[in-house]
Amino acid sequence: MTTYTDEDRRILAYLYDSVSRGDRYFRSKQIADQLGLTAKQVGVRLPRLAEESEDIDIEKWSRAKSTTWRVTPG
């Protein structure tokens, strides 16, 4: 069983809500700005959440100046 931290739950809730509205591509900074976290706090959690989350698929999509994450319903 996966134990999520408060920050993990906030990130996942934001992603679930955004995906349900049709958004698919995110950057850590974008998520951080919406949740009052730092881009680093988000960026270190997304790879682990990508492995552990069963309800949505989180995929490292591209890397230019910062990593873009593609999120789709699971």
PDB file of N, CA, C and O in Angstrom:
ATOM      1  N   MET A   1       0.842  -1.183   0.000  1.00  0.00           N
ATOM      2  CA  MET A   1       0.000   0.000   0.000  1.00  0.00           C
ATOM      3  C   MET A   1       0.884   1.241   0.000  1.00  0.00           C
ATOM      4  O   MET A   1       1.859   1.317   0.748  1.00  0.00           O
ATOM      5  N   THR A   2       0.542   2.198  -0.832  1.00  0.00           N
ATOM      6  CA  THR A   2       1.316   3.417  -0.961  1.00  0.00           C
ATOM      7  C   THR A   2       0.856   4.443   0.066  1.00  0.00           C
ATOM      8  O   THR A   2      -0.340   4.678   0.235  1.00  0.00           O
ATOM      9  N   THR A   3       1.811   5.041   0.740  1.00  0.00           N
ATOM     10  CA  THR A   3       1.513   6.109   1.673  1.00  0.00           C
ATOM     11  C   THR A   3       1.958   7.419   1.046  1.00  0.00           C
ATOM     12  O   THR A   3       3.142   7.619   0.773  1.00  0.00           O
ATOM     13  N   TYR A   4       1.008   8.304   0.823  1.00  0.00           N
ATOM     14  CA  TYR A   4       1.315   9.600   0.223  1.00  0.00           C
ATOM     15  C   TYR A   4       1.452  10.664   1.300  1.00  0.00           C
ATOM     16  O   TYR A   4       0.738  10.649   2.303  1.00  0.00           O
ATOM     17  N   THR A   5       2.384  11.589   1.077  1.00  0.00           N
ATOM     18  CA  THR A   5       2.513  12.744   1.958  1.00  0.00           C
ATOM     19  C   THR A   5       1.428  13.752   1.594  1.00  0.00           C
ATOM     20  O   THR A   5       0.737  13.592   0.588  1.00  0.00           O
ATOM     21  N   ASP A   6       1.280  14.781   2.409  1.00  0.00           N
ATOM     22  CA  ASP A   6       0.312  15.836   2.124  1.00  0.00           C
ATOM     23  C   ASP A   6       0.617  16.480   0.771  1.00  0.00           C
ATOM     24  O   ASP A   6      -0.293  16.741  -0.016  1.00  0.00           O
ATOM     25  N   GLU A   7       1.896  16.733   0.507  1.00  0.00           N
ATOM     26  CA  GLU A   7       2.272  17.341  -0.770  1.00  0.00           C
ATOM     27  C   GLU A   7       1.945  16.423  -1.943  1.00  0.00           C
ATOM     28  O   GLU A   7       1.478  16.883  -2.985  1.00  0.00           O
ATOM     29  N   ASP A   8       2.192  15.122  -1.772  1.00  0.00           N
ATOM     30  CA  ASP A   8       1.846  14.150  -2.816  1.00  0.00           C
ATOM     31  C   ASP A   8       0.354  14.211  -3.120  1.00  0.00           C
ATOM     32  O   ASP A   8      -0.050  14.268  -4.282  1.00  0.00           O
ATOM     33  N   ARG A   9      -0.456  14.198  -2.071  1.00  0.00           N
ATOM     34  CA  ARG A   9      -1.908  14.226  -2.252  1.00  0.00           C
ATOM     35  C   ARG A   9      -2.364  15.508  -2.932  1.00  0.00           C
ATOM     36  O   ARG A   9      -3.272  15.484  -3.762  1.00  0.00           O
ATOM     37  N   ARG A  10      -1.738  16.625  -2.583  1.00  0.00           N
ATOM     38  CA  ARG A  10      -2.099  17.907  -3.210  1.00  0.00           C
ATOM     39  C   ARG A  10      -1.741  17.902  -4.689  1.00  0.00           C
ATOM     40  O   ARG A  10      -2.517  18.369  -5.522  1.00  0.00           O
ATOM     41  N   ILE A  11      -0.570  17.376  -5.013  1.00  0.00           N
ATOM     42  CA  ILE A  11      -0.141  17.304  -6.418  1.00  0.00           C
ATOM     43  C   ILE A  11      -1.087  16.393  -7.200  1.00  0.00           C
ATOM     44  O   ILE A  11      -1.545  16.758  -8.283  1.00  0.00           O
ATOM     45  N   LEU A  12      -1.376  15.229  -6.667  1.00  0.00           N
ATOM     46  CA  LEU A  12      -2.264  14.299  -7.353  1.00  0.00           C
ATOM     47  C   LEU A  12      -3.661  14.891  -7.532  1.00  0.00           C
ATOM     48  O   LEU A  12      -4.257  14.746  -8.599  1.00  0.00           O
ATOM     49  N   ALA A  13      -4.187  15.551  -6.513  1.00  0.00           N
ATOM     50  CA  ALA A  13      -5.513  16.163  -6.621  1.00  0.00           C
ATOM     51  C   ALA A  13      -5.515  17.230  -7.718  1.00  0.00           C
ATOM     52  O   ALA A  13      -6.462  17.326  -8.499  1.00  0.00           O
ATOM     53  N   TYR A  14      -4.453  18.026  -7.767  1.00  0.00           N
ATOM     54  CA  TYR A  14      -4.343  19.051  -8.813  1.00  0.00           C
ATOM     55  C   TYR A  14      -4.307  18.392 -10.196  1.00  0.00           C
ATOM     56  O   TYR A  14      -4.986  18.844 -11.118  1.00  0.00           O
ATOM     57  N   LEU A  15      -3.525  17.340 -10.336  1.00  0.00           N
ATOM     58  CA  LEU A  15      -3.423  16.660 -11.629  1.00  0.00           C
ATOM     59  C   LEU A  15      -4.745  16.001 -12.021  1.00  0.00           C
ATOM     60  O   LEU A  15      -5.157  16.102 -13.176  1.00  0.00           O
ATOM     61  N   TYR A  16      -5.421  15.323 -11.078  1.00  0.00           N
ATOM     62  CA  TYR A  16      -6.718  14.706 -11.369  1.00  0.00           C
ATOM     63  C   TYR A  16      -7.701  15.753 -11.876  1.00  0.00           C
ATOM     64  O   TYR A  16      -8.375  15.555 -12.886  1.00  0.00           O
ATOM     65  N   ASP A  17      -7.769  16.872 -11.153  1.00  0.00           N
ATOM     66  CA  ASP A  17      -8.701  17.945 -11.518  1.00  0.00           C
ATOM     67  C   ASP A  17      -8.367  18.510 -12.894  1.00  0.00           C
ATOM     68  O   ASP A  17      -9.256  18.710 -13.721  1.00  0.00           O
ATOM     69  N   SER A  18      -7.098  18.764 -13.134  1.00  0.00           N
ATOM     70  CA  SER A  18      -6.677  19.341 -14.414  1.00  0.00           C
ATOM     71  C   SER A  18      -6.930  18.389 -15.576  1.00  0.00           C
ATOM     72  O   SER A  18      -7.377  18.811 -16.643  1.00  0.00           O
ATOM     73  N   VAL A  19      -6.647  17.109 -15.372  1.00  0.00           N
ATOM     74  CA  VAL A  19      -6.860  16.116 -16.424  1.00  0.00           C
ATOM     75  C   VAL A  19      -8.352  15.986 -16.733  1.00  0.00           C
ATOM     76  O   VAL A  19      -8.735  15.812 -17.890  1.00  0.00           O
ATOM     77  N   SER A  20      -9.187  16.070 -15.709  1.00  0.00           N
ATOM     78  CA  SER A  20     -10.626  15.965 -15.934  1.00  0.00           C
ATOM     79  C   SER A  20     -11.156  17.143 -16.746  1.00  0.00           C
ATOM     80  O   SER A  20     -12.201  17.036 -17.386  1.00  0.00           O
ATOM     81  N   ARG A  21     -10.435  18.269 -16.721  1.00  0.00           N
ATOM     82  CA  ARG A  21     -10.802  19.441 -17.527  1.00  0.00           C
ATOM     83  C   ARG A  21     -10.164  19.404 -18.912  1.00  0.00           C
ATOM     84  O   ARG A  21     -10.410  20.292 -19.728  1.00  0.00           O
ATOM     85  N   GLY A  22      -9.352  18.392 -19.185  1.00  0.00           N
ATOM     86  CA  GLY A  22      -8.763  18.253 -20.505  1.00  0.00           C
ATOM     87  C   GLY A  22      -7.306  18.650 -20.619  1.00  0.00           C
ATOM     88  O   GLY A  22      -6.717  18.492 -21.689  1.00  0.00           O
ATOM     89  N   ASP A  23      -6.701  19.160 -19.556  1.00  0.00           N
ATOM     90  CA  ASP A  23      -5.277  19.500 -19.600  1.00  0.00           C
ATOM     91  C   ASP A  23      -4.465  18.212 -19.634  1.00  0.00           C
ATOM     92  O   ASP A  23      -4.850  17.209 -19.033  1.00  0.00           O
ATOM     93  N   ARG A  24      -3.344  18.245 -20.338  1.00  0.00           N
ATOM     94  CA  ARG A  24      -2.525  17.045 -20.457  1.00  0.00           C
ATOM     95  C   ARG A  24      -1.039  17.272 -20.192  1.00  0.00           C
ATOM     96  O   ARG A  24      -0.343  16.334 -19.805  1.00  0.00           O
ATOM     97  N   TYR A  25      -0.540  18.476 -20.388  1.00  0.00           N
ATOM     98  CA  TYR A  25       0.890  18.734 -20.283  1.00  0.00           C
ATOM     99  C   TYR A  25       1.161  19.750 -19.178  1.00  0.00           C
ATOM    100  O   TYR A  25       0.504  20.788 -19.093  1.00  0.00           O
ATOM    101  N   PHE A  26       2.141  19.431 -18.336  1.00  0.00           N
ATOM    102  CA  PHE A  26       2.433  20.255 -17.173  1.00  0.00           C
ATOM    103  C   PHE A  26       3.942  20.393 -16.991  1.00  0.00           C
ATOM    104  O   PHE A  26       4.719  19.534 -17.408  1.00  0.00           O
ATOM    105  N   ARG A  27       4.325  21.475 -16.371  1.00  0.00           N
ATOM    106  CA  ARG A  27       5.701  21.659 -15.920  1.00  0.00           C
ATOM    107  C   ARG A  27       5.658  21.773 -14.401  1.00  0.00           C
ATOM    108  O   ARG A  27       4.662  22.213 -13.828  1.00  0.00           O
ATOM    109  N   SER A  28       6.729  21.378 -13.772  1.00  0.00           N
ATOM    110  CA  SER A  28       6.779  21.415 -12.305  1.00  0.00           C
ATOM    111  C   SER A  28       6.486  22.804 -11.778  1.00  0.00           C
ATOM    112  O   SER A  28       5.775  22.954 -10.784  1.00  0.00           O
ATOM    113  N   LYS A  29       7.026  23.821 -12.432  1.00  0.00           N
ATOM    114  CA  LYS A  29       6.812  25.199 -11.974  1.00  0.00           C
ATOM    115  C   LYS A  29       5.333  25.579 -12.031  1.00  0.00           C
ATOM    116  O   LYS A  29       4.826  26.249 -11.131  1.00  0.00           O
ATOM    117  N   GLN A  30       4.651  25.155 -13.077  1.00  0.00           N
ATOM    118  CA  GLN A  30       3.225  25.449 -13.225  1.00  0.00           C
ATOM    119  C   GLN A  30       2.437  24.835 -12.059  1.00  0.00           C
ATOM    120  O   GLN A  30       1.590  25.498 -11.461  1.00  0.00           O
ATOM    121  N   ILE A  31       2.717  23.591 -11.749  1.00  0.00           N
ATOM    122  CA  ILE A  31       2.041  22.918 -10.644  1.00  0.00           C
ATOM    123  C   ILE A  31       2.396  23.589  -9.320  1.00  0.00           C
ATOM    124  O   ILE A  31       1.528  23.841  -8.485  1.00  0.00           O
ATOM    125  N   ALA A  32       3.678  23.872  -9.142  1.00  0.00           N
ATOM    126  CA  ALA A  32       4.152  24.496  -7.903  1.00  0.00           C
ATOM    127  C   ALA A  32       3.484  25.840  -7.667  1.00  0.00           C
ATOM    128  O   ALA A  32       3.070  26.143  -6.548  1.00  0.00           O
ATOM    129  N   ASP A  33       3.378  26.644  -8.712  1.00  0.00           N
ATOM    130  CA  ASP A  33       2.753  27.968  -8.574  1.00  0.00           C
ATOM    131  C   ASP A  33       1.302  27.848  -8.122  1.00  0.00           C
ATOM    132  O   ASP A  33       0.831  28.664  -7.329  1.00  0.00           O
ATOM    133  N   GLN A  34       0.598  26.850  -8.612  1.00  0.00           N
ATOM    134  CA  GLN A  34      -0.805  26.659  -8.242  1.00  0.00           C
ATOM    135  C   GLN A  34      -0.978  26.146  -6.814  1.00  0.00           C
ATOM    136  O   GLN A  34      -2.002  26.395  -6.177  1.00  0.00           O
ATOM    137  N   LEU A  35       0.029  25.429  -6.318  1.00  0.00           N
ATOM    138  CA  LEU A  35      -0.100  24.777  -5.011  1.00  0.00           C
ATOM    139  C   LEU A  35       0.704  25.432  -3.900  1.00  0.00           C
ATOM    140  O   LEU A  35       0.653  24.988  -2.753  1.00  0.00           O
ATOM    141  N   GLY A  36       1.448  26.484  -4.229  1.00  0.00           N
ATOM    142  CA  GLY A  36       2.257  27.140  -3.204  1.00  0.00           C
ATOM    143  C   GLY A  36       3.472  26.324  -2.799  1.00  0.00           C
ATOM    144  O   GLY A  36       3.950  26.438  -1.671  1.00  0.00           O
ATOM    145  N   LEU A  37       3.974  25.503  -3.712  1.00  0.00           N
ATOM    146  CA  LEU A  37       5.177  24.712  -3.480  1.00  0.00           C
ATOM    147  C   LEU A  37       6.288  25.252  -4.368  1.00  0.00           C
ATOM    148  O   LEU A  37       6.064  26.160  -5.168  1.00  0.00           O
ATOM    149  N   THR A  38       7.478  24.697  -4.227  1.00  0.00           N
ATOM    150  CA  THR A  38       8.557  25.062  -5.136  1.00  0.00           C
ATOM    151  C   THR A  38       8.577  24.058  -6.288  1.00  0.00           C
ATOM    152  O   THR A  38       8.077  22.939  -6.168  1.00  0.00           O
ATOM    153  N   ALA A  39       9.166  24.483  -7.405  1.00  0.00           N
ATOM    154  CA  ALA A  39       9.283  23.587  -8.552  1.00  0.00           C
ATOM    155  C   ALA A  39      10.105  22.357  -8.180  1.00  0.00           C
ATOM    156  O   ALA A  39       9.846  21.261  -8.679  1.00  0.00           O
ATOM    157  N   LYS A  40      11.081  22.533  -7.317  1.00  0.00           N
ATOM    158  CA  LYS A  40      11.900  21.393  -6.890  1.00  0.00           C
ATOM    159  C   LYS A  40      11.075  20.401  -6.072  1.00  0.00           C
ATOM    160  O   LYS A  40      11.210  19.191  -6.252  1.00  0.00           O
ATOM    161  N   GLN A  41      10.223  20.899  -5.178  1.00  0.00           N
ATOM    162  CA  GLN A  41       9.366  20.015  -4.383  1.00  0.00           C
ATOM    163  C   GLN A  41       8.484  19.160  -5.295  1.00  0.00           C
ATOM    164  O   GLN A  41       8.292  17.970  -5.046  1.00  0.00           O
ATOM    165  N   VAL A  42       7.960  19.768  -6.333  1.00  0.00           N
ATOM    166  CA  VAL A  42       7.104  19.048  -7.273  1.00  0.00           C
ATOM    167  C   VAL A  42       7.944  18.107  -8.131  1.00  0.00           C
ATOM    168  O   VAL A  42       7.587  16.944  -8.316  1.00  0.00           O
ATOM    169  N   GLY A  43       9.056  18.612  -8.650  1.00  0.00           N
ATOM    170  CA  GLY A  43       9.888  17.840  -9.568  1.00  0.00           C
ATOM    171  C   GLY A  43      10.461  16.568  -8.982  1.00  0.00           C
ATOM    172  O   GLY A  43      10.623  15.579  -9.696  1.00  0.00           O
ATOM    173  N   VAL A  44      10.773  16.572  -7.689  1.00  0.00           N
ATOM    174  CA  VAL A  44      11.314  15.349  -7.090  1.00  0.00           C
ATOM    175  C   VAL A  44      10.214  14.328  -6.795  1.00  0.00           C
ATOM    176  O   VAL A  44      10.494  13.136  -6.668  1.00  0.00           O
ATOM    177  N   ARG A  45       8.976  14.785  -6.686  1.00  0.00           N
ATOM    178  CA  ARG A  45       7.879  13.871  -6.383  1.00  0.00           C
ATOM    179  C   ARG A  45       7.274  13.224  -7.630  1.00  0.00           C
ATOM    180  O   ARG A  45       6.808  12.086  -7.567  1.00  0.00           O
ATOM    181  N   LEU A  46       7.274  13.930  -8.757  1.00  0.00           N
ATOM    182  CA  LEU A  46       6.583  13.422  -9.939  1.00  0.00           C
ATOM    183  C   LEU A  46       7.109  12.075 -10.434  1.00  0.00           C
ATOM    184  O   LEU A  46       6.292  11.226 -10.792  1.00  0.00           O
ATOM    185  N   PRO A  47       8.423  11.824 -10.477  1.00  0.00           N
ATOM    186  CA  PRO A  47       8.865  10.497 -10.919  1.00  0.00           C
ATOM    187  C   PRO A  47       8.345   9.366 -10.023  1.00  0.00           C
ATOM    188  O   PRO A  47       7.965   8.304 -10.517  1.00  0.00           O
ATOM    189  N   ARG A  48       8.330   9.594  -8.722  1.00  0.00           N
ATOM    190  CA  ARG A  48       7.826   8.567  -7.797  1.00  0.00           C
ATOM    191  C   ARG A  48       6.318   8.405  -7.951  1.00  0.00           C
ATOM    192  O   ARG A  48       5.806   7.286  -7.954  1.00  0.00           O
ATOM    193  N   LEU A  49       5.609   9.525  -8.077  1.00  0.00           N
ATOM    194  CA  LEU A  49       4.160   9.446  -8.278  1.00  0.00           C
ATOM    195  C   LEU A  49       3.827   8.763  -9.596  1.00  0.00           C
ATOM    196  O   LEU A  49       2.807   8.082  -9.703  1.00  0.00           O
ATOM    197  N   ALA A  50       4.680   8.941 -10.597  1.00  0.00           N
ATOM    198  CA  ALA A  50       4.480   8.275 -11.888  1.00  0.00           C
ATOM    199  C   ALA A  50       4.515   6.762 -11.720  1.00  0.00           C
ATOM    200  O   ALA A  50       3.765   6.045 -12.381  1.00  0.00           O
ATOM    201  N   GLU A  51       5.374   6.282 -10.850  1.00  0.00           N
ATOM    202  CA  GLU A  51       5.482   4.840 -10.614  1.00  0.00           C
ATOM    203  C   GLU A  51       4.359   4.311  -9.734  1.00  0.00           C
ATOM    204  O   GLU A  51       3.900   3.185  -9.925  1.00  0.00           O
ATOM    205  N   GLU A  52       3.915   5.109  -8.774  1.00  0.00           N
ATOM    206  CA  GLU A  52       2.991   4.620  -7.760  1.00  0.00           C
ATOM    207  C   GLU A  52       1.516   4.873  -8.047  1.00  0.00           C
ATOM    208  O   GLU A  52       0.664   4.117  -7.582  1.00  0.00           O
ATOM    209  N   SER A  53       1.200   5.907  -8.794  1.00  0.00           N
ATOM    210  CA  SER A  53      -0.196   6.258  -9.029  1.00  0.00           C
ATOM    211  C   SER A  53      -0.840   5.286 -10.005  1.00  0.00           C
ATOM    212  O   SER A  53      -0.287   4.991 -11.064  1.00  0.00           O
ATOM    213  N   GLU A  54      -2.008   4.797  -9.635  1.00  0.00           N
ATOM    214  CA  GLU A  54      -2.729   3.863 -10.488  1.00  0.00           C
ATOM    215  C   GLU A  54      -3.885   4.530 -11.226  1.00  0.00           C
ATOM    216  O   GLU A  54      -4.392   3.993 -12.211  1.00  0.00           O
ATOM    217  N   ASP A  55      -4.302   5.704 -10.745  1.00  0.00           N
ATOM    218  CA  ASP A  55      -5.480   6.362 -11.311  1.00  0.00           C
ATOM    219  C   ASP A  55      -5.161   7.260 -12.503  1.00  0.00           C
ATOM    220  O   ASP A  55      -6.018   7.496 -13.355  1.00  0.00           O
ATOM    221  N   ILE A  56      -3.941   7.752 -12.561  1.00  0.00           N
ATOM    222  CA  ILE A  56      -3.515   8.563 -13.696  1.00  0.00           C
ATOM    223  C   ILE A  56      -2.119   8.123 -14.111  1.00  0.00           C
ATOM    224  O   ILE A  56      -1.344   7.607 -13.305  1.00  0.00           O
ATOM    225  N   ASP A  57      -1.819   8.336 -15.377  1.00  0.00           N
ATOM    226  CA  ASP A  57      -0.492   8.022 -15.904  1.00  0.00           C
ATOM    227  C   ASP A  57       0.305   9.317 -16.020  1.00  0.00           C
ATOM    228  O   ASP A  57      -0.138  10.275 -16.654  1.00  0.00           O
ATOM    229  N   ILE A  58       1.474   9.334 -15.406  1.00  0.00           N
ATOM    230  CA  ILE A  58       2.365  10.484 -15.447  1.00  0.00           C
ATOM    231  C   ILE A  58       3.617  10.045 -16.182  1.00  0.00           C
ATOM    232  O   ILE A  58       4.287   9.093 -15.782  1.00  0.00           O
ATOM    233  N   GLU A  59       3.925  10.747 -17.257  1.00  0.00           N
ATOM    234  CA  GLU A  59       5.041  10.352 -18.114  1.00  0.00           C
ATOM    235  C   GLU A  59       5.945  11.550 -18.383  1.00  0.00           C
ATOM    236  O   GLU A  59       5.475  12.628 -18.748  1.00  0.00           O
ATOM    237  N   LYS A  60       7.239  11.346 -18.199  1.00  0.00           N
ATOM    238  CA  LYS A  60       8.194  12.387 -18.557  1.00  0.00           C
ATOM    239  C   LYS A  60       8.130  12.529 -20.070  1.00  0.00           C
ATOM    240  O   LYS A  60       8.407  11.573 -20.793  1.00  0.00           O
ATOM    241  N   TRP A  61       7.768  13.707 -20.555  1.00  0.00           N
ATOM    242  CA  TRP A  61       7.463  13.871 -21.956  1.00  0.00           C
ATOM    243  C   TRP A  61       8.613  14.501 -22.732  1.00  0.00           C
ATOM    244  O   TRP A  61       9.036  13.960 -23.754  1.00  0.00           O
ATOM    245  N   SER A  62       9.116  15.614 -22.271  1.00  0.00           N
ATOM    246  CA  SER A  62      10.231  16.260 -22.971  1.00  0.00           C
ATOM    247  C   SER A  62      11.008  17.113 -21.999  1.00  0.00           C
ATOM    248  O   SER A  62      10.541  17.444 -20.909  1.00  0.00           O
ATOM    249  N   ARG A  63      12.193  17.455 -22.422  1.00  0.00           N
ATOM    250  CA  ARG A  63      13.037  18.293 -21.580  1.00  0.00           C
ATOM    251  C   ARG A  63      13.669  19.357 -22.451  1.00  0.00           C
ATOM    252  O   ARG A  63      14.471  19.052 -23.334  1.00  0.00           O
ATOM    253  N   ALA A  64      13.315  20.586 -22.206  1.00  0.00           N
ATOM    254  CA  ALA A  64      13.955  21.725 -22.869  1.00  0.00           C
ATOM    255  C   ALA A  64      14.628  22.507 -21.748  1.00  0.00           C
ATOM    256  O   ALA A  64      15.665  22.084 -21.237  1.00  0.00           O
ATOM    257  N   LYS A  65      14.062  23.620 -21.368  1.00  0.00           N
ATOM    258  CA  LYS A  65      14.574  24.334 -20.194  1.00  0.00           C
ATOM    259  C   LYS A  65      14.153  23.616 -18.919  1.00  0.00           C
ATOM    260  O   LYS A  65      14.885  23.596 -17.930  1.00  0.00           O
ATOM    261  N   SER A  66      12.975  23.036 -18.958  1.00  0.00           N
ATOM    262  CA  SER A  66      12.506  22.255 -17.817  1.00  0.00           C
ATOM    263  C   SER A  66      11.702  21.072 -18.345  1.00  0.00           C
ATOM    264  O   SER A  66      11.265  21.072 -19.496  1.00  0.00           O
ATOM    265  N   THR A  67      11.517  20.091 -17.519  1.00  0.00           N
ATOM    266  CA  THR A  67      10.822  18.882 -17.933  1.00  0.00           C
ATOM    267  C   THR A  67       9.333  19.139 -18.087  1.00  0.00           C
ATOM    268  O   THR A  67       8.712  19.788 -17.245  1.00  0.00           O
ATOM    269  N   THR A  68       8.773  18.631 -19.159  1.00  0.00           N
ATOM    270  CA  THR A  68       7.330  18.646 -19.350  1.00  0.00           C
ATOM    271  C   THR A  68       6.813  17.249 -19.047  1.00  0.00           C
ATOM    272  O   THR A  68       7.399  16.252 -19.466  1.00  0.00           O
ATOM    273  N   TRP A  69       5.719  17.192 -18.323  1.00  0.00           N
ATOM    274  CA  TRP A  69       5.107  15.921 -17.943  1.00  0.00           C
ATOM    275  C   TRP A  69       3.786  15.781 -18.661  1.00  0.00           C
ATOM    276  O   TRP A  69       2.990  16.720 -18.696  1.00  0.00           O
ATOM    277  N   ARG A  70       3.546  14.619 -19.233  1.00  0.00           N
ATOM    278  CA  ARG A  70       2.279  14.311 -19.880  1.00  0.00           C
ATOM    279  C   ARG A  70       1.477  13.473 -18.898  1.00  0.00           C
ATOM    280  O   ARG A  70       1.942  12.442 -18.413  1.00  0.00           O
ATOM    281  N   VAL A  71       0.265  13.933 -18.614  1.00  0.00           N
ATOM    282  CA  VAL A  71      -0.591  13.255 -17.635  1.00  0.00           C
ATOM    283  C   VAL A  71      -1.898  12.875 -18.318  1.00  0.00           C
ATOM    284  O   VAL A  71      -2.556  13.720 -18.925  1.00  0.00           O
ATOM    285  N   THR A  72      -2.268  11.613 -18.220  1.00  0.00           N
ATOM    286  CA  THR A  72      -3.496  11.104 -18.819  1.00  0.00           C
ATOM    287  C   THR A  72      -4.241  10.240 -17.807  1.00  0.00           C
ATOM    288  O   THR A  72      -3.639   9.734 -16.859  1.00  0.00           O
ATOM    289  N   PRO A  73      -5.547  10.071 -18.004  1.00  0.00           N
ATOM    290  CA  PRO A  73      -6.285   9.190 -17.098  1.00  0.00           C
ATOM    291  C   PRO A  73      -5.726   7.775 -17.154  1.00  0.00           C
ATOM    292  O   PRO A  73      -5.333   7.301 -18.220  1.00  0.00           O
ATOM    293  N   GLY A  74      -5.690   7.109 -16.021  1.00  0.00           N
ATOM    294  CA  GLY A  74      -5.114   5.765 -15.930  1.00  0.00           C
ATOM    295  C   GLY A  74      -5.999   4.663 -16.357  1.00  0.00           C
ATOM    296  O   GLY A  74      -5.601   3.499 -16.315  1.00  0.00           O
TER     297      GLY A  74
END
